[in-house]
Amino acid sequence: MNKRGWTLALCLLAHAAAPAFAAEPTRIRVLSYNIHHGEGMDGKLDLERIAKVILSVDPHVVALQEVDRGVKRTEGVDEPGELGRLTKMTPIFERNIVFQGGDYGNAVLTRLPVTGHRNIPVPSHYVGEQRGVLTVDLTAPDARKTPFRFMATHIDYRTSDAERLDSVKRIEEVAREQPNLPTLLVGDLNSMPDSRVMKAFGENWTRTDSTSLPTYPADKPNSQIDYVLVRPAPRWKVVETRVLDEPVASDHRPLLVVLELVD
């Protein structure tokens, strides 16, 4: 074998013996945002402003609370549809109550493939205040096209924990339908980190923040009531958690969480 042949053979042998590089971890950028039907702290209805806030962090999937569709106070606008158009993301909306001639509820925006969705009512202790969990099945942006579940919600705000604790139980029932499926619970839980409600969630869910991150009120936040929770914990690694510095667009500040989906 000539010198050139030996060199080629050695290169091929070295390449075969080299360890394979691990695949890049799959990262999913998640945003929770109570948009207050698009009305900011300045009293202005401005969905373009909301869309700019969302686009500023390039999320894969967004949970939106307090969303109107065809409601008088927001001039009959289809807010989920308009936000989908402005962000170029797929909008999914489910009504929880009929309000001022239209629909009011939760929405999800995503740029990931959607394989299914449903709205699950949670127990209501008050007439006219039905709440729900918008559950969306998505495909992660990895080579394996890993399925995961995204549960977007906004639970009761009143002083008593009773309805919120019942909501925890209902959400747990749904999550247990597929206990091994990577799942996110995202939204306005109207509960402080040390509350009975968050302790109840903590029995089966893991928070993505290690310290309190105030999200409300937007102009001078002093309370964390917005969260991203994960399960099963070994399937998720938290890369980043932060509250966006946006004091005007809504009465809440958005919460961004970047996660790695672990095999």
Secondary structure, 3 states (H helix, E strand, C coil): CCHHHHHHHHHHHHHHHCCCCCCCCEEEEEEEEECHHHECCCCCECHHHHHHHHHCCCCCEEEEEEEEECCHHHCCCEHHHHHHHHHCCEEEEEEEEEECCEEEEEEEEECCCEEEEEEEEECCCCCCCCEEEEEEEEECCCCCCCEEEEEEEECCCCCCCHHHHHHHHHHHHHHCCCCCCCEEEEEECCCCCCCHHHHHHCCCCEECCCCCCCCECCCCCCECCEEEEEECHHHEEEEEEEECCCCCCCCCCCEEEEEEECC
